[in-house]
Amino acid sequence: MSRKEETLDPENWNELRSLGHKMLDDMMDTLENSGTFPFRFPSKEDLENLLIPLSEKGDGEEETYQIFKNHILPSTFVQTRPKFWALVAGTGSAYGMLTEMLTSGTNLGIETTLASYYTHKQVIEWIKDLLEYPEGAGGVLVSGGSEANFTGLAVARNAKARQDMKVKGVQGISEKMTLYGSEEMHHCLERSVEILGLGNEALRWLPTDDECKIKINSLRKTVKEDRDKGVHPFCVIGNAGTVNSGAFDDFKALRKVADKEDMWLHVDGAFGSWVKLSSTHKHLAEGIEFADSLAVDLHKWMYMPYGIGCALVRDKLAHYSTFVYGHEAAYLKSTKELSADTLTNPHSLALPLSRNFTSLKAYMLLRAYGKNKYRRLIQQNLDQINYLVELIVKTPCLEVMAPVASNIVCFRYTRDGLSEGELEELNHKIMGRIRMSDFGIISDTTIKGRYMLRACCVNHRSRREDFDYLVERLKELGKELS
Ligand SMILES: Cc1ncc(COP(=O)(O)O)c(C=O)c1O
């Protein structure tokens, strides 16, 4: 009796190949026309097509692709637009998309032993070189800024704890361990602190100065007060590019305090670290190389497809000791046996066991475009934000609301005779309308209790006329709504 065995490979390779060519052409066309491709929120018809019980038989590859094209793509193709400056929104690239296809094609789950080990290792070397982080440091590619920060804080906790964290965990802590950062820290740091079992009470949110930088005196004072109370200050967090306003702390001053107090210095440079590639703003990130750990991502200001960040750690052994499997930690007793390759094996430096060959896209994109292209793109975004600031300053009904350090400007619509409360209400209304008509062009935030609109440029597709459009649109909406 003949037995028909199943596979997910196509029965007819040529049919799937031609569907693949169509998918590629459609996505290339969409990306080529990213400025004019129409956007809509999911319609009733979209939802009727999407929210269905899973069929027994399956809809087939072609029909399912049509569902993507007609009911998913129109309301998800947004961050790729030239006029998207909300949040810190990665834009991806056409070549990046193709590298993702190769990653899935190999479907490799390991970045050790094979060529993937070397691409990972090389990407870490390139990132250290671009950011001028010490040659001897190690690092690992992770899913993004949140995981990079988590990784840095996990190593900090284990390295600075006064008992063996690997064995005892937080259950063995006799003195409460505390961390310090500015009130402008990203909330993913708070989440990391919670998941690491330290409790968010342990995280001290310290005040900032007029430039939104952490006040060093307040840091010194709070650490001293905590010590007097018998707690154990173990880590200070610096910000290289705050999410609200793109501010940078003084890393040299933070390093001094950290040294004096025997604390770990972790820097969240998720997107801001990349000002190191500019000629005009490089100085802002001076000193990030002194951090014990540095979190960056590559899917925002390095324009790579989503799902890639990097945690750099100066002390390779501390990093390895934190993530190596408990049962393998026996090696740590005889560190002489640890080869350089062991300490750079990404499977021992982050949470996942299976890895999705994350390094391939970074390797190919960095190698294809080289340092100069990235330098020019970063500089272009900084110049574009400067251009937007000039437009705002020239426009009487708009005003800048926070110091502009790098690639973010916070501003609002203004009108004589309106109180602070009325201005806030008007800007809320403007934001509400923008969300409906120009989704994602800008977002909003609150700094030191004041509500403001916000544009952050990490977009390689933006052109100066796109910023002219934004200002005209704000003038129009402000006039209509006030
Ligand atoms: C300063 C900063 N840190 C951390 C994060 C979190 O990074 P991710 O979204 O890649 O997890 C962000 C996200 O925008 C950020 O701006």
The ligand as an ORCA input file, in Angstrom:
! r2SCAN-3c Opt
* xyz 0 1
  C      15.691     55.687     24.665
  C      14.984     54.401     24.397
  N      15.318     53.304     25.114
  C      14.729     52.123     24.929
  C      13.718     51.971     23.986
  C      13.074     50.628     23.802
  O      13.597     50.054     22.642
  P      12.783     48.956     21.783
  O      11.525     49.646     21.318
  O      13.725     48.671     20.644
  O      12.538     47.803     22.637
  C      13.334     53.077     23.218
  C      12.255     52.965     22.233
  O      11.905     53.912     21.561
  C      13.988     54.311     23.418
  O      13.672     55.394     22.709
*
